Amino acid sequence: MTDTVLIAGAGPTGLALAIHLALHDIPVHVIDAAPSPATTSRALGLQPRGAEVLERIGALGDLRERSQRSLTMSYNEGSRTVLRFQVGAAVADLPKQALLISQAEVEGTLRERLAGLGVEVEWDTRLVAAQQDGKGVTVTVRSAGGEERELRADWLVGCDGAHSMVRKLAGIAFPGRKLIERLLMVDVRAAWPFDRNGSTTWMEAGHMLSVTALPGDTWRVFTEPPPGLPDELTEQEITERVLQEFSHRSGVGLDTVSEVTWASEFRLHRRLAEAYRRGRILLAGDAAHIQSPSGGQGQNTGLGDAENLAWKLVLVARGRADQRLLDTYEGERRPLARNVLRATSTAVDIMLPDTAWKKLLRDRVVLPVFRLPAVQRRLWLAASQLGISYRGGPLAPSSHRWSPGPRPGDRMPDIRCTGLDGEQTTFHAALEGRWAVVAGDRRQAVRHAEAAAAQVGADLVVPLVRAQGTSEEVVLVRPDGHVGWRGGPAPDRLAAWLNQVLWPA
């Protein structure tokens, strides 16, 4: 009998996880404490890796057509621009672009895909208790009217954000530190003289103010408030503070502001859960890690969590793998989150120095280096998350030197392939949350796919033939697009590797 999964949280992470599970016939139930879907959002884009995750589960929809494709980021001191670089543009060996679009739009597309698979989100349903045993988790949920009821699932996954109730009920600590004490933010419709494909940040006086173009004629403005500001501010008070500061720093008048669509405040923290799994309870997305929005890594890291966890949970839920496979989720994703937290925290510390010597270091050393095209390209490659590798992790521990090309743990490039039906496709479009066998000819693709199917199930394996090259080497790619195994035309070796991964001794 297939296990059931309860997901708390209907943000991008929870929705992507639910889609992947539903695609492979895993019974899934999604609840969220909010009364309805969000219409506003902090996250403003999908990095190439995030878009790729959605493509693999058929949830990208028309987001590419509705998105901006690149963003010119300018950093100013007064009227002087001290740094400018391009984010999201494709480069020679990175042909995929970032998609600049509201998180609310991303969530809408994900919900539509999930509904097409027969799963609807249960809104206004708050998790209030959870008790696990050796066979599953019993949770208590409360509706908006105060009625309580019990639900039973084999697995509970907390995708319920930075204040995760699942994490608290599981007793998992969430240590970290504050990055910025407080930020005020407003979205406004206005005719302002800034690049519609750009953002401008003023960073003098030890704190920042930033304005970013959103689709339509909308702009997002956020700033650090002065010390001593009361804790409880109305939306009108937030709007007045932010727009006054914006006009003062930018020199732009407020006479063209036609509407304020959102006003809010939040604090920037850097936190990482001490564990991603506690028995039959798991964490993903902001429930497991939160960081500065610098570089647009939060939503995209959560989508990566969802995909990594999903393929492992599918196999465990179907009885095709030992529960210990789920431990590799933390083993692969937590080190990555730690690196993302470190990088985004460093970006905040560098660009917003709090002492005179740090400002001197930024202006004389860091900014000149950041102006170099090679450095900007490297920063963009890192932000894209396409260079993520699990080499040295629990499923790719070997340091053996392979021939040129991706090694076990690396992301498989999006090469041209041909299916057994003769149709040409791209690798990631063909994956659809399944394992892929990529070979130089049809016969080898079929033989190795049969060996993999014996371990994970025939519906979870797709054989593909490389459109170019005649190498006899065969590559087995995991459902998240990372190379699992490489070797010669010997299906028994592929089967042996899979057996070791799925049923560790």
C-alpha positions, 0 to 999 in steps of 0.5 A: 500500500502506498504511503500518504503525505500531508504537506503544511504550507501552500507556498512554492515549496509545498506546491512543487512538492505536492505536484511531484508526489501527485504526478507519481500517484502518491496520495497527498493532502495540502493544508494552509493556515491562510484564508486564501492564496496570497496576492502579494509577495516578497520574492520577485523572480525565478532563477534558471534553476527554479524555472528548470524545476517547474519545467520538469514537473510541467508547472512552468506554464506561461511564466516565461512569456509573462516575465521580464528576462533581465535586470540592470542593478545599479548601486548609488551614493547620492546621484552617483552610480558606483556599481552596475551589473546585469542579472538574468542575461544568458551567457555562452555556457548558461543559455537559460535566463532568470524570470523576473515575476512575482511569487504570487504569479508563480504560486498561481501557476503551481496551484493550477498544475496541482488542481489538474492532478486532482489536488486542491489546497485546503485553506483556513486550516491551521496545524495545532498538534502533531504526534508521530509513532513508528507508522505515521503522524497524527495531526490536529488541525483547526479551521477558521471557525475553531473546529478541530479534527484529526488527520492521519498521514504516513509522512508530514512535511513542513513547508510552512515558512519561517515561523513553521509550526511543524518545525516547532512541534517536531522540536527542531531548533532554528538558530541564527542571527538578525541581518537587518533589524527592520525593513519597510516596504511598499508597492506603488503605481507611479510614473518614475524616471527609472529603467523599467528593467532595473533596480536602483539601490542607495546605500550611503548613511549605513542603510539602504533604500531600493526601488525595483520595477515590477510588471506593469507600472508598479514599483517596489520600494523598501528601506531601513527605518530610522532608530526609535521608530514605533513597533506598530505602524499602520499601512499608511504610516509605513507608506508615508515613511518609505515614500518620504525617504525615497523622495529625499534619497532619489530626488524624485517627486511623488506627484505621479504616485497614483496608487499604493497596492501594498505596504508591509514591514519585515526583518531580515534573519539568517537561520538554519534548522539543526535538522531537516528530518525528525522521524516521519516529519520533514522540513523544506523551504523557509521552514528549514532555512531563511536568508537575505533576499539578496540574489533571489535565492530563497524561493529557488532554494525552496524549490530545489528542496522540494524536488530533492525530497520528492523523488526520495519520498516517492520511492520510500512511499512506494516501498521501493527504497529504505527510509534511510534514503530520506536522510540523504535529503538533509545530507545534500540540501542542508550544506547547500543552504548553509552556503547560500546563507553565508553568501547572502549574509556576506552580500548584506555585510559588504554592501551595507558597511556599518563602520568607516573601515568597512566602507573604505574596504567596500569602496576601494577594494570590493566595488572595483573588483565587482565592476570586472565583467569576469567577476560579474559573470561568476556572480551570476553563474552562482546566483543561477543555481545551475552550478549546484553539485552534490559531489562528495555528498551521501549519494556521490562520495567518490572523488574518482576522476572521470572523463570530461563531462558531468560527474556523479552529483553534478547537474546534467546539462540540457542536451538535445535527446531523442526519445524511443518514439523518435521525437527530439526533445531537450533533456530536462523537458523529457525528465518529468520527475523520472529517472533518465537513462541517457545512452549513445544508441537506442539498444543501450538506452533500453537495456539500461532503462530495463535494469533501472526499472527493475529497481524503481518501477517502469513508470519512473524511468525514461530512456533517451538517446543523445542527439550528438556523439557516439560514446558508449558511456551510459549516464543514469540521471536522477529525477532532480536532474543530477547525475547518479551513475556513469559507466560503460555498457554494463546494466548490472553495474547500474543496477548494483549502484541503484541497489546500494542507494535504495537499500544501503547496507 
